[in-house]
Structure formats: structure tokens, C-alpha cells
């Protein structure tokens, strides 16, 4: 796996863990999770440095929602973070 993909996967995992802590009172339930993730990833993580560009929040939110739908439909045998990371790097990476 590409170093950027590995790092983005780690950041997605960290975002998931952080989101669950923030929303612990409702056991992580958040219908607008993708907006929270994209905001955290763009503003509070190293994602822009890893990608070499700062994604627009709305584009990243859209991508995360689409990836969730695609992942659910495909049901691949890999962790969601790795599966998403490959596609995030492909979408935003130079």
C-alpha cells in the first residue's frame, strides 16, 4: 500500500475514533457524520499535508457519502478505512 494511502487510512480511523468519542452520549449516532468527518479531516488533521492540497469540505463530504454507499454495496473484505483511503488518494492526490 502506498504511504499516502496508509496515512489517510490511519487518519480516517482516527476520525472515526474521535467522532465516536464526541458522539458517545448517542453511541456514535450522527446522520450527518460525513460533514463532521470532512471538517475534522480538513481542519484538524494532517490530511491536506498528506494529499499535498486542501480538499474543499463539501467535495470531501460528498466523496465520503458516496464511498459509504459504494462500500456497503460492494461489501469488500478489507477494512473500510483502507478501502476509502485508496479512493480518497486517487480522487484528491496528484
C-alpha positions as CSV (number, residue, x, y, z in Angstrom):
1,X,0.0,0.0,0.0
2,X,1.2,3.5,-0.9
3,X,2.5,5.5,2.1
4,X,-0.2,8.2,1.4
5,X,-2.9,5.6,1.4
6,X,-1.6,4.1,4.6
7,X,-1.5,7.5,6.3
8,X,-5.0,8.5,5.0
9,X,-6.3,5.2,6.3
10,X,-4.8,6.0,9.7
11,X,-6.4,9.5,9.7
12,X,-9.8,8.0,8.7
13,X,-9.5,5.6,11.6
14,X,-8.6,8.4,14.0
15,X,-11.5,10.5,12.7
16,X,-13.8,7.5,13.4
17,X,-12.5,7.1,16.9
18,X,-12.7,10.8,17.6
19,X,-16.2,11.0,16.2
20,X,-17.3,8.1,18.4
21,X,-15.9,9.9,21.5
22,X,-17.6,13.2,20.6
23,X,-20.9,11.5,20.0
24,X,-20.5,9.0,22.8
25,X,-23.7,10.1,24.5
26,X,-25.6,8.7,21.5
27,X,-23.3,5.8,20.9
28,X,-21.7,7.4,17.8
29,X,-25.1,8.0,16.1
30,X,-24.9,11.0,13.7
31,X,-26.9,11.2,10.5
32,X,-24.5,14.0,9.2
33,X,-21.3,12.1,10.1
34,X,-19.7,12.8,6.7
35,X,-19.8,16.5,7.3
36,X,-18.2,16.1,10.7
37,X,-15.5,13.8,9.3
38,X,-14.7,16.1,6.4
39,X,-14.5,19.2,8.7
40,X,-12.2,17.3,11.2
41,X,-10.0,15.8,8.4
42,X,-9.5,19.2,6.6
43,X,-9.2,21.4,9.7
44,X,-7.8,19.3,12.4
45,X,-5.7,16.5,10.8
46,X,-2.7,16.2,8.5
47,X,-4.9,15.2,5.5
48,X,-4.1,18.3,3.5
49,X,-0.3,17.8,4.0
50,X,-0.6,14.1,3.1
51,X,-2.6,14.9,-0.1
52,X,-0.5,17.9,-1.0
53,X,-3.6,20.0,-1.2
54,X,-6.5,21.1,0.9
55,X,-9.8,19.4,-0.1
56,X,-12.9,21.5,-0.2
57,X,-15.1,20.4,2.7
58,X,-18.2,19.9,0.6
59,X,-16.3,17.8,-2.0
60,X,-14.8,15.6,0.7
61,X,-18.2,15.2,2.4
62,X,-19.8,14.2,-1.0
63,X,-17.0,11.7,-1.5
64,X,-17.3,10.2,1.9
65,X,-21.1,9.7,1.5
66,X,-20.5,8.1,-2.0
67,X,-17.8,5.9,-0.6
68,X,-20.1,4.7,2.2
69,X,-22.8,3.8,-0.4
70,X,-20.2,2.0,-2.6
71,X,-18.6,0.2,0.3
72,X,-21.9,-1.0,1.6
73,X,-22.9,-2.2,-1.9
74,X,-19.6,-3.9,-2.7
75,X,-19.0,-5.4,0.7
76,X,-15.3,-5.8,0.2
77,X,-13.2,-7.9,2.5
78,X,-11.0,-5.1,3.7
79,X,-11.3,-2.5,6.4
80,X,-13.4,0.5,5.4
81,X,-10.5,2.9,6.3
82,X,-8.2,1.2,3.8
83,X,-10.9,0.9,1.1
84,X,-11.9,4.6,1.5
85,X,-8.2,5.8,1.7
86,X,-7.3,4.3,-1.7
87,X,-10.2,6.2,-3.3
88,X,-9.6,9.4,-1.4
89,X,-5.9,9.5,-2.5
90,X,-7.0,8.6,-6.1
91,X,-9.6,11.4,-6.1
92,X,-7.6,14.2,-4.5
93,X,-4.0,13.1,-4.9
94,X,-1.8,14.4,-7.7
